[in-house]
Amino acid sequence: MKKSLLLIAVATLCFAASEPIVSLASLRAVEASMNDKIRSNISDPYDLLGTARGTYLEGYGAVFSMELNLVLLSPLNLSPFKQTISDAEIVVLHDRKARKTDALKESLRGLMLNAGKSLPGLPNNERIVMEAFLFNYRWENSRGLPHRIMLTAEKQKLIDAINHHLSGAELNAIFTEEEL
């Protein structure tokens, strides 16, 4: 009897200790804001191929990823009525994607600042990571364009940036950027 009570107590402690400190609801809220932000670029929309997915890695932080095409390609899609894409269209597409890369980074920075407030359970010394996998068709000229953009920042630095109204170079300095 004592052994079974001890076993139940140990199991209860194990399950209680394994509850994540970052709630699933707060992760979903950040995912939703990422999806909304990417879909809201009305003048030159992104093509969201895989909605944002987030997870919490204990001791490291919250990691969010998504897959998108920088440019919605519906006008360029091949069809029985348009069976080729001209070299000029490929050049224009490459230039548009190059310009939108910086705009995407800026959007991710803003999303990360908001995520710092939206993840109350995330310890201040842990990180928030946002990663975008960028899709290109085989026929595109993707030279010089990243295939993946990843930004990271410590939660406390994001909170400090909001509280001190950092802008420009000071704000960009809190982010670690990686392109592949």
SEVO-511674 format. One record per atom (N, C-alpha, C, O, CB): residue in one letter; x negated, y negated, z negated. Coordinates in steps of 0.1 Angstrom, whole numbers, plus 5000, padded with zeros to 4 digits. Glycine has a CB too. Layout:
aXYZ/...
//
This chain:
m499250125000/m500050005000/m499149875000/m499449785008/m500950004988/k498149874991/k497249764991/k496549745004/k496249635008/k496249774979/k496149855010/k495349845023/k496249785034/k495849705042/k494849985027/s497549825034/s498449775044/s498649625042/s498749545052/s499749855045/l498849585029/l499049435027/l497749355031/l497849245036/l499349415012/l496649415028/l495349355031/l495249345047/l494849235052/l494149425026/l495649445054/l495549445068/l496549345074/l496149275084/l495949585073/i497749335068/i498649235073/i498149085070/i498249005079/i500049255066/a497549065059/a496948935056/a495848895065/a495848785070/a496448935041/v494948995068/v493848965077/v494448935091/v493948845098/v492949085078/a495349015096/a495948995109/a496648855110/a496548785120/a497049105112/t497348815099/t498048685099/t496948575100/t497148475108/t498848675086/l495948585093/l494848485093/l494248485107/l493948375112/l493748515083/c494048595113/c493448595127/c494348525137/c493848455145/c493148745131/f495648555136/f496548495146/f496648345143/f496748265152/f497848565145/a496748305130/a496848165127/a495548095131/a495647975136/a497048155112/a494448155130/a493148085134/a493048075149/a492247985154/a491948155128/s493748165156/s493548165171/s494448065178/s494348055190/s493748305176/e495347995171/e496247905177/e495347785183/e494547735176/e497347845167/p495647745195/p494847635201/p495147505194/p496247475190/p495047625216/i494147425193/i494347295186/i494847195197/i495447085193/i493047235180/v494747225209/v495347145220/v496647215225/v496547325229/v494347115232/s497747145223/s498947215226/s499147235241/s498647155249/s500147135220/l499947335244/l500247365258/l501047245264/l500947215276/l501047495259/a501947185256/a502747075260/a501846955264/a502146895274/a503747035249/s500846925257/s499946815260/s499146845273/s498946755281/s499046775249/l498746965275/l498047005287/l499046985299/l498646935309/l497547155286/r500247035297/r501247025308/r501546875311/r501746845323/r502547095304/a501546785301/a501846645304/a500746585312/a500946505321/a501946575290/v499446625309/v498346575318/v498446625332/v498146555341/v496946605311/e498746755333/e498946815346/e499946735354/e499746705366/e499346965345/a501146715348/a502146635355/a501746505359/a502046455370/a503446625346/s501046425351/s500546295354/s499546305366/s499546215375/s499946225342/m498746405366/m497746425378/m498546445391/m498246385401/m496846545375/n499546535390/n500346565402/n501046445407/n501146415419/n501346675399/d501646365397/d502446245401/d501546145407/d501846085417/d503146195389/k500346125402/k499446025407/k498946055421/k498945975430/k498146015398/i498646185423/i498146225437/i499346215447/i499046175458/i497646375436/r500546245443/r501646245452/r502146095454/r502846075464/r502846325447/s501746005446/s502345865447/s501645775456/s502045665458/s502345805433/n500545825462/n499845735472/n500645735485/n500445815494/n498345785474/i501545635486/i502545645497/i501945585510/i502245645520/i503745555493/s501045495510/s500545435522/s499645525530/s499745535542/s499745305519/d498845605523/d498045705530/d497945825520/d496945845513/d496545645533/p498945915521/p499046015510/p498046125511/p497446155522/p500446085511/y497746185500/y496946305499/y497846425501/y499046405501/y496246315484/d497246535505/d498046655506/d497746745495/d496646815495/d497746725520/l498546745485/l498346835473/l498646975476/l499747015478/l499246785461/l497547055477/l497647195481/l497847285469/l498547395470/l496447235489/g497347255458/g497447335446/g497647235434/g496747155431/g496247425443/t498747245427/t499047155417/t497947165406/t497247265405/t500447175411/a497947065397/a496947055387/a497147175377/a498247205373/a496946925379/r496047225372/r496047335362/r495047295351/r493947255354/r495747475368/g495547305339/g494647265328/g494547375318/g495447465316/g495147145321/t493347375311/t493147475300/t492247405290/t491547315292/t492447605305/y492347465278/y491447415267/y490447515264/y490747635262/y492247375254/l489147475264/l488047565261/l487447515247/l486847415246/l486947565272/e487747595237/e487347565223/e485847525222/e485047605227/e487747675214/g485547415216/g484247375215/g483647295227/g482547235226/g483347495212/y484347295238/y483947215249/y484947105253/y484546985253/y483747305262/g486147145255/g487147035258/g488247085267/g488447205269/g486546925265/a488946995273/a490047025282/a489647015297/a488946915300/a491346925280/v489947115305/v489447115319/v490647125328/v491547205326/v488547235321/f490747035338/f491847025347/f491347035361/f490346975365/f492646895345/s491947115370/s491547125384/s492747125393/s493847155389/s490747255386/m492547085405/m493547075415/m492847095429/m491647085430/m494346945415/e493647135439/e493147145452/e493947055461/e495247045460/e493247295458/l493246975470/l493946885479/l493146855491/l491946885492/l494246755471/n493846805501/n493246755513/n493346605512/n494446555509/n494046815527/l492246535514/l492246395512/l493246325522/l493646215518/l490846335515/v493546385533/v494446315543/v495546415546/v495346535549/v493646275555/l496846375546/l497946455551/l497846465566/l497846355573/l499346385546/l497746585571/l497446605585/l498646635594/l498446675605/l496446715587/s499846615590/s500946645598/s500946585612/s501346655621/s502246605591/p500546465614/p500446415628/p499446485636/p499546485649/p500246265628/l498446545630/l497346605638/l497546755640/l496846825647/l496046585632/n498546805633/n498746955634/n498947005648/n499646935656/n499946995625/l498347115651/l498547175664/l499947235665/l500447285656/l497447275666/s500447225677/s501747285680/s501747325694/s500747295702/s502847175677/p502847385699/p502847415713/p502847295722/p502447305734/p504147495716/f503147175717/f503147055725/f501846985724/f501546895732/f504346965720/k501047015714/k499746945712/k498747055708/k498747095696/k499846835701/q498047105717/q497247225715/q495747195712/q494947285709/q497247315726/t495347075713/t493947035710/t493946905702/t494846825702/t493147025723/i492846885695/i492546765688/i491346705694/i490346765696/i492346795672/s491446575698/s490346505705/s489246475696/s489346465684/s490946375711/d488046455702/d486846415694/d487146285687/d486646265676/d485646405703/a487846195693/a488146065687/a489046075674/a488746015664/a488845965697/e489946175675/e490846195663/e489946255652/e490246225640/e491946295667/i489046345655/i488146405645/i487246295638/i487046305626/i487246515651/v486746205646/v485946095640/v486846005631/v486345975620/v485346005652/v488045975635/v488945885627/v489245955614/v489245895604/v490145855635/l489546085615/l489846165603/l488646165593/l488846155581/l490246315607/h487446195599/h486246195590/h486146055583/h485846055571/h485046225598/d486345945590/d486145815584/d487245785573/d486945735563/d486245705595/r488445835576/r489545815566/r489145895553/r489345845542/r490845865572/k488746015555/k488346105543/k487246035536/k487246045523/k488046245548/a486245985542/a485045925536/a485545805527/a485145795516/a484045875546/r486445725532/r487045615525/r487845655513/r487745595502/r487845525534/k488545765515/k489445815504/k488745885493/k489345905482/k490545905510/t487545925495/t486745995485/t486545895473/t486745945461/t485346035490/d486145775475/d486045675464/d487345645457/d487345635445/d485345555469/a488345635465/a489745615459/a490145725450/a490745705440/a490745585470/l489845845454/l490145965446/l489445965433/l489945985422/l489946095453/k488145925433/k487345915421/k487945815412/k488045835399/k485845885424/e488345705417/e488945595409/e490245645402/e490445615391/e489145465417/s491045715410/s492245775405/s491945865393/s492645865383/s493045845416/l490945955395/l490646055385/l490145985372/l490446025361/l489546145390/r489345875374/r488945795362/r490145745354/r490145755342/r487945685366/g491045685361/g492245635354/g493045745347/g493545725336/g493145565364/l493145865354/l493845975348/l493146025336/l493746065326/l493946085358/m491846025336/m491046065324/m491245975313/m491346015301/m489546075328/l491245845315/l491545745305/l492845775298/l493045775286/l491445595310/n493945795306/n495245825301/n495245965293/n495945975283/n496245835312/a494446065298/a494446195292/a493846185278/a494146255269/a493646285301/g492846085276/g492246065263/g493346035253/g493246075241/g491245955264/k494445965257/k495545935248/k496546045247/k497246065237/k496145805252/s496646125258/s497646225259/s497246365253/s498146455252/s498046255273/l496046375248/l495646505242/l495246475227/l494046485224/l494446555250/p496246455218/p495946425204/p495146535197/p494446505188/p497146395197/g495346665201/g494746765194/g493246795198/g492546865191/g495446895196/l492846725209/l491446745214/l490546665205/l490646545203/l491346695228/p489546735199/p488546665190/p487846555198/p487546575210/p487546765185/n487546445192/n486946325198/n485546355204/n485146285213/n486846215189/n484846455199/n483546485204/n483546585216/n482446615221/n482646545193/e484746635219/e484846725231/e485146645244/e485346525243/e485946835228/r485046715255/r485146645268/r486446675275/r487246765272/r484046705277/i486746575284/i487846595294/i487146605307/i486346525311/i488846475293/v487546705315/v486946735328/v488146735338/v489146795336/v486146865329/m487946665349/m488846665360/m488146705373/m487046635376/m489646535362/e488646805380/e487946855392/e488946865403/e490046915402/e487246995388/a488446815415/a489246825427/a488546905437/a487446875441/a489646685432/f489147015442/f488547095453/f489147035465/f490447025467/f488847245451/l488346995475/l488746935487/l488747025499/l487747085502/l487946805490/f489947035505/f490047125517/f489747055530/f490046945532/f491547175517/n489047125538/n488747085552/n489047205562/n488747315558/n487347035554/y489647165573/y489747275584/y488447295590/y487547215590/y490847225594/r488347415596/r487047455603/r486747365614/r485547335617/r487147595608/w487747305621/w487447225633/w487047075629/w486647005637/w488647215642/e487147045616/e486846905611/e485346885610/e484546985609/e487446885598/n484946765611/n483546725609/n483546695594/n483946585590/n483046605618/s482946785586/s482946755571/s481546725566/s481346715554/s483446885564/r480646695576/r479346655572/r479346525564/r479946435567/r478346635584/g478646535552/g478646415544/g479846395534/g479846305526/g478546295552/l480846485536/l481946475527/l481846585516/l481346695519/l483246505535/p482246555504/p482146655493/p483246765495/p484246735501/p482246585479/h482946875490/h483946985490/h484546995476/h485547065474/h483247115494/r483846935466/r484346935452/r483846805445/r482746765447/r483847065445/i484746745438/i484446635430/i484746665415/i485946705412/i485146505435/m483846645406/m484146675392/m483646555384/m482546505385/m483346805388/l484546505375/l484246395366/l484446455352/l485346525349/l485146275368/t483446415343/t483646455329/t483346325320/t482546235324/t482646565325/a483946325308/a483646225298/a484046275285/a484946355283/a484446095302/e483346225275/e483746255261/e484946185257/e485146065260/e482546225251/k485846245250/k487146185246/k486946055238/k487645955241/k487946285238/q486046055229/q485845935221/q485345815230/q485845705227/q484745955210/k484545845240/k484145735249/k485245685257/k485345565260/k483045785258/l486245765261/l487445725268/l488245635259/l488745535264/l488245845273/i488445675247/i489245595237/i488545465235/i489245355235/i489445675224/d487245465233/d486545335231/d486645245243/d486845125242/d485045365228/a486645305255/a486745225267/a488145155268/a488245035272/a486545315280/i489145225264/i490545165264/i490545055253/i491144945256/i491545275261/n490145085241/n490144985230/n489344865232/n489744755228/n489745055217/h488244875239/h487344765242/h487544705256/h486844615260/h485944805240/h488544755263/h488844695276/h487644695285/h487444585292/h489544565275/l486944805286/l485744805295/l486144805309/l487244845312/l484944935292/s485344745317/s485644745332/s484344755340/s483244735334/s486444615336/g484544775352/g483344775361/g482344885358/g482644995355/g482744645362/a481044835358/a479944925355/a479944985342/a479545105340/a478644845357/e480344915331/e480444965318/e481445085317/e481145195311/e480944865308/l482545075324/l483545185324/l482945305332/l483045415328/l484845135331/n482345275344/n481845385352/n480745465345/n480445575348/n481345335365/a480045395336/a478845455329/a479245565319/a478445655316/a478045355322/i480545565315/i480945675305/i481245805312/i481445905306/i482145625297/f481345805326/f481745925333/f480545985339/f479545925344/f482745895344/t480446125338/t479446195346/t480146255358/t481146315357/t478846315337/e479546225369/e480146265382/e479246365389/e478046365389/e480246135391/e479946465395/e479246565403/e479946585416/e481246605416/e479046695395/e479246585427/e479846625440/e479046735446/e477846745445/e479846505450/l479846835452/l479246945459/l479746945473/l479347035481/l479447075452/
//
